[in-house]
Structures are given as C-alpha cells and as structure tokens.
C-alpha cells in the first residue's frame, strides 16, 4: 500500500519546509518531493507538521501497571516494596496487558519505537512472546531487550543460568529475525544483577548474532560501591576488564562515571540510553551528558519504567535532558533544543541499529503529525524549539509505524482504549503498598 502525506510543514535535515509531500511504501519513506498537484488519495494534514517518530531507548513496559505505588520512595524502597512483590502478581495475560497499556501511552505521545528491557522470564520465552504479540496488536516498533539475570537476591522468575539465558535469547532472536517491526537483542541486567559469566554470555551472543546488547550501568552510587567491593573496579572499568565495553554495548543510565570512565566509553565506541526523568524521580543523579557526547559516546533517550517516571513521553525526555544539563552546569547555553531532539529521534534509532529517526527517502516510515494550532506551539517563532521545550502531548494527532496509521486524530486506531483502561483498572483494583507503620500508633511521627 502506498500513501502520500501532505502536511503544512515537514521536518527535514535542513529544518522545516513547506510544500512537500511524503510518500510511504512498503514500510519506508519512498519519496519527499515538492507538491505539484493534489492527488485523489492524498492524506491531507492541514495545519500539521510532520516529524520523525521518537525512539524510547529504554523502558520496562509491565511497570506501567505499578504506576503510583512507589511514588516518593527511594530506589531500595521502590524495589523491595513495589517492584519485587507486585511483579510476582503478573501472569502472562497481565504481562501482555501491561505491555499494551504502555505501548498505547507511548504511541499517543509520539513514540514509534520502544525498547522493552524485559525480565519476567519464568524460565522460558512465553512471556516475552506475549509482549511481542502486544506490540504487534497495538502497532509500535519493538526492540525486545531480552534480559539475562542471575543475581540470587532477585525473585526466582527473573533468574536463569547463563547457558539457559543465552539459549533462550538466541531462540527468540531466530524466531523474529524476519519480523518487520520486531527486533530482539540480549540484555545482561547489570553489573550487580548479572554475574561475569552472564555478562560475557550476553556480549558473546550479541557478537555472534550481530546485534546490540543492553545493560544497566552506574545508575546509583550503590552500584559503584558494590562493584568496586566485589570486583575491584568501578562499573565501566569492570565491563572493560570483561571485554564487553565496545560498539555493541548500550549502557543504560551511566549516572556515576568519573572522567576516565567517560573517556573510556567514548574510546571504546559504546552507546548510552539516557533516562533523565527516571534518574530524577528516584533521586539517582544527573548523567554528564555534554561530556559524554564530547567524548564520542552515542546517545538515545529513554523513559524507563512507568512507575519510575510516571510519564512515557520522549518529547518530555528531550526537555528534561536539556534543562538538567543547564542547571547542573549553571549555564543556560549548556544544551540546545536541536541536540535534544536529535537524541530522541535519529541518534536513538542509530544506537539500536534502526534506519529511522529522520524523514528522508529509504528510511523507515515511522512518523508523527503535530497540530500547529495547539496553544503550546504558539506563538509561532521557532517550531523546533517549541516542540522540545513547550509542546503538550495533546498536540500529537497522528502516528504512523512502518507506514501503518496507528493513531488518527488523537485516537488509537488499533485498540479500544476505554476497554484497555477498564482491564487495567480491573487487574489493579485494590493494589496498595502496605504501610510499614500500620498498627504502631504514632511511631511514624517519631521515626527519624
């Protein structure tokens, strides 16, 4: 099927241009040409600008079902009182529902690709396949970062042996190698969640299958202290000693790095999935983004899970990435809108190995239309800066993934949103985090 989109403005490599039609065919952008005459089947996008779809480089979709449960807790409290106990409540249908719920929110907010760092394995791939089925049904492009996890402190359903994790991940890669909108990549969990053997297994799988691999790194100070204590090195140095720090690695977070580690990531050609809002939400800190970019580290933006951020919008992450660096460096010119937009689109796609993130012939047809009449884009001074710093998510009106229109006039075209939300309410009815002070009088008031 061929579609010709005719918006008021198109964002190209040279900026916004008018009088252009974008033709889509076989999941890709076939052409970007001047409009000579209207055609009967044109998709008119009057009053709208066409942008590349955004790329969510790191998320945990099932965690959207836990939203609100861990607000105002630190990382340890959130993990022990929310993540571990409530993830145990999710069977395969619940996992699929959480994925559909998260994917729907992302599409409504203009994210056309999601990396789901998925670790509710239950000793197999059935749960991962449920996430993949949900992505197809809702219509988002999915990079399934199939997690490899063997830390004994985590719930049993997260854990596997290195041999089992490698075999199952390889099977999942093979099963979806020819899928147009699904990519599977290995993801050893972290220096604290995966043993040296597990991390090496993930890296070797990425090497043999020619994929990227994902790993949480240096999210909080505790990890650096623990890795130094257990392995005699800080996280990035430890990964380098294991021989896995290189062009295939996508490190997630990378908040607590010293100068030498920043330089080492750049020298080895590693990439970063940066999650500014989640790092703020959990009080983890601020990643040294300008320094990493200057060192040559390639960067994409992620939302992280829906209960360690509470919003799944890459446009929001663009704004947060820029503003955080300004306040960290006390410099209003420390980070600009064009760079932030690039991280959430072209650069994010590039670190994942996807031909997306820009509007040009030959690239994947993952596109977003925004309403230029929305109040958040007024006054019309600099449209790109307004998209990054001011635009409300309500301005996103239409979304195409692989040439398929999945959001139309602000409504999901693939799922019944009221029915989806009703299922979420039913599943989560009565979910509450127990009060640790319940039944002890006014001990709360006396607690230090």
N, C-alpha and C positions, 0 to 999 in steps of 0.2 A: 504494500500500500504506500502511495506517495501522497504527502501532504505539503501544501505551501502555506507557510505562516506569513502574515503581513501585519507587523506591528508598526506603531509610530516610530519607535527607536529600536535599534539593535546594538548591543554592546559587542564591539569587535576589538581586535588587538590594538587598534588605533583610537579607541574610545567609542562613544555613542554616535551612531549615524542614522539618518532618516532616509526614507525612500528605498528601503531594501526589503527583499523577500527572502525567507529562509525555507528551502525545500528539504524535506525529510524523506528518506527512502531506505528500507531495509535496516532500520535501527540507527542510521547515521545521517549526518548532515550532508546532503547531496550537493547543495549549492547555496551561495549567498550572493544574490545578484540585484542590480537595480530593477525597480518595478517599471516595466514598460507599459503594461496594460493589465487591468484586473482580469482574473480568470474565474469561471463559474464556481469552482471548488475551493477557492481561496478560503483560508481560515482567517477572517478579519479580526485583528486585535486592536481595534480603535482605542486610542487613549492609553495604550500599554507599551511598556518597554520589555524587550526580550533579553534575558540574562542567561548565562550558563547556570545549570543546576549546581547547587552547593554539594560538597562532599563531607560527610560526617566521618572523620577518620578514626573515631574510637567511641564505642557505645557498648552497653550491656542491656539488650532490649528487655529481658524479663524484669529488670529492676524498675521499669516504669510502673509495674503493679505495686511496688513498695513505696511509691512517692508519698511523702508526708509522714512516713513512720519514723524516720530518723532525723528529721529536721532539728537543728540545734544540738546535735550530738557530735563529739569529736570522732575521728576515724575509728578508734578502738571500740567506742560505744556503739557506733553505727554498725560495725562489722559483727560484734558479738550479740547485740540486742535486736538487730534488724536483719542484716544480710543472711547470716547463717540460719537463724530459726525460721524465717519466713520463706527463704528459698526452698527449704525442705517441704513446704506445703504444696509445691507446684508439681503436678504430674504433667504428662506430655501435652494434654489439652490446655492446661494452664500456661505452659511454656509457649505454646502456639498463640494463645490469646495475648499474652504479654508482648510477644513479637509483633502481632498485628496492631495492637494498641500503640506501640512505639513507632512502627513504620508509618501508621496513619498520621500521627502527630508530625513526624519529620516531613512527610510529603506536603502537608498543609503549610509547613514553614519553609518550603522551598529546598529541602534536602533530597536530592535524587539518588544519592549513593549512601549506604550505611555500612560501616564496619561493625559487625556484632562480634565482640570478644566473648565467646560463648563457652561456659564451663559446667553446665549441669548435665554431665555426660551419662550417668547411670550405666557405666561400663559398656558403652556402645555408641551408635550414631543415630538411633531413632529420634532422640530429642533434637539433635542438630537438623535432621531431615524435617522435623516439624517447623523449625524456624525457616528453613528454605522454602517449604510449602507456603508459609505465611507471606514471605517476601514476594513470591510469585503472585499470590492472590491479591495482595494489596497493590503491588506494582512497582516496588522500589528495586533499585540495583543493590545487590548484596555482596559484600565481601565477608564471608564467614571466617573469622579468625578462630579456628578450632583449637581450643585451649588444651594444653598439656600440663597437668598439675599433679604433684605427688607429695606435697607437704602434709605430714600426718596431722597437723593441727587443724586442717580444713575438714568440712563434712565429707563423709565417705563418697557421696555421689559425685564430688568434684574430682576424685583421685583415681589414678591409673598407674600402672608401671610404665616406665619409658618405652618398653617394647610394645605394649598394648596401645599406648597413645600414638606411637609412630605408625603402627599398622593400621589403626582405625582412621587416623588422619589421612594416610595415603589412600585408603579405600574411598574416603569421601572426596578427595581431590579427583580421583579417577572417575568416580560416578558423575561428577559435574564438570568435567573438563570441557565439554562441548556446549554447555549452557550459555545462552547469550547474555543473561543478566545475573549469573551466579558465579562467584569465584571463591575457592576455598584455599586458605593459607594457614600454615601452622602457627601456633601462639603459645610457646612455653610461658607460663604465667608471669614469673618474676624471679629475681634472684632469691627471694625468700619463699616463693610458692613452688618453685621447681628446682630439683636437685641439679648438680652439674651434669649428670648423665641425661636428665630430661632436657635441659637447655641445649646440650650438644645434639640430642636426637632431633629436636625441632629445627636447629640450624642445618643439620645434615639432610633432613627431609626437604627443606627449602632449596638447598643446593641441588639435590637430585631431581626435584620436580620443577626447578626454575621458577620459584615463587618468592615473594617476600615472607618474612616472619615477624611476628609482633611480640613484644614483651614489655610489661610494666617495668619501669626503671626509675629509682630515686624519686618516688612520689613524695615520701615524707622523710624527715630526718631519721626516724627509727630504722628505716631500711639501710641507710648508710652505716649507721652504728652497728646494726646486726651483721651486715655483710663484712664489715671490717673485722668484727669479732670472730666470725665463723670462717672467713676465707682469707683474712689478712689483706684485704683490698677494698676500696670503695666500689660501688656498683659498676660504673663504667670500666674501671680498671680490671675488675673481676671478669666482666664479659670479654674484655680484650684478651685477658690471660686464657680464657676458654677458647679463644679463636673464633668467636662468633660476631664480633663487632665489625661490621662492614656494610657494603651497599645493600644487602638484602634485609638488614635489620631496621625495623621501625620501633624505636623506643618510645614508650608512652609516658608522658608527664615530664620526666627529666628536670625536676624542680631543683634538686640539691646536687649541683655539679660545681666543682672548682674550675679554675681557669684551664688547668691542664686537661681535665676531662672534656671541657667544651672543645678545646683544640683537637683532642684525640677523636671525638666523634666526627669532626669535620675532616680530619686527615684520613679516617677510615671510610668516609663516604656514607655514614649512617644517616638515617632519617628520624624525624620526631613527629609524633602525633600529640599536639599540644591542646590541653583541655583547661582553658583559663577559668571558666566559671566553676567547674568542679573543684579545681585547686583552691579557689576562694571559699567555696561552700564548706569544704572540710578543714579549712584553715591550714592547708599544706604549705603555701608559699607562692612565689611568683617565679616562673621559669625565666631564665635570662635570654629572652628571645632575640634581641638585636645582636648580642654577642654570638649566639649560635648561628644565626644567619650569616654573619660576617665570617665565621669560621668555615662556612660552606655546608652547614647542615641543612638538608632539605626538610621542609616543614608542611604539615597539614593541620587542620583544626578539628577537634572532636568535642562532643558534648559530654562524654562519659555517660554513666547510667542515669536513668530518670529519677533516681532517689538520691543522687549526689550532685544535683544540679537543679532539677525540677523543671527545666525547660530543655527542649530538644530542637534548638534552632542554631544553625551555623551562622546565620546573619548576626545573631546575638553574640556568638563567639568571636566574630570579626571585631565587633565593637569592644568587647571586653579585652581582647588581645591588645588592641591599640591603646586603650585607656590605662590598662595596668602598667604597660611599659612607661607611659608618661609619668605616672605617679611614682613608680619605682625609681626612675632616673631624675625626677623633678625637672622634666624637660617636655614642654608642650609640643616639641617637634621630634620627639624620640621615635615615633612610629606613625606612618601615614596611612590614609584610607586605601590607597591603591595596593599597597603591600598587604594589608589585612585582607582585602577582597581576594587577592591572588592566592593567599594561603588557604582560604576556604573554598577555592574552586580549582584552578589549574594545578597549583602545587600539590594540593591534597590528592587530586587524581594521579598526578605523576608519581608520588611516593608509593601508590598502590599498584602501579603498572597499568593504569587505565587510560585509554585515549579519550579523555573527557576534560571538562572544566573550562572550555572556551567554545566560542561559536566560530567555527571555521570548517570548510569542506573536508570531509573524511573523518571527522571526529564523531563520537557517539552522540546521538540525538537526545541528550538529557538537558532539558531547558525549563526555564521558569519565566512566566509573564507576570509583571507587577503593574498595578494600577497607578498611572501617573497622576490621576486625580485624587489619590488618597491624601488626606491632610498632612500626613507625616512626610510627604515628599514635596511639601510647599514651604517657602517659596522656591520656585524652580531656578536655583542658582547653579549648583554643581550636583548633577544627578548621582554620580558615583559616590561622592561623599555623603549625600543624603541617604543612599542605600545602606552604607556602613554605619553611620552614626545616628540616623534618625528614623529609618523606616520601621513601621509597625509590621508585624507578621500578617496582619489583616490585609495588607497591600498585595500579598501573593494571591493571584487569582487563578492561574492555570499552570499545570506542570505536565511535562512530557518526560517519560523514561523510555529509552530505546525506541523513540518515535511514537510511543503509546500515550495517549492523553489520560492521565490518572487523576488529575484534579481539574475540574472545569467550573469556571465562575465561582470559585471559592468552595466548591463541594467535592468530596471524594467521589470519583466516578467508578470505583471498583468495589467498594464495600458500603454497607448500610451503617453509617456512623452512629445513629441513635441505637441500633441493635447492638453494635460493638460496645458502646458505652454501657448499655444495660447488662451485658455479660460481664464487663469489668466490675460493675457495682455488685452484681450477684456473687462473684467469686471472692471479692474482698470485704464483703459485709461483715462487720464485727471485728476486723483486724485492728488490733491495738497493741502498742508496746507496753508491757507491764511496768507499772511504776515501782522502782526499786525501794521507795519509801512507804509503800502502801502498808497500813497496819501498824506503823510505829509512831503514831501520834504526830508530834511536831518535830520529828527528827530532821525533816527536810530543812526547817528553819535553822537548826543548829549545825547542819553539816558544813564543813569548811569549804 
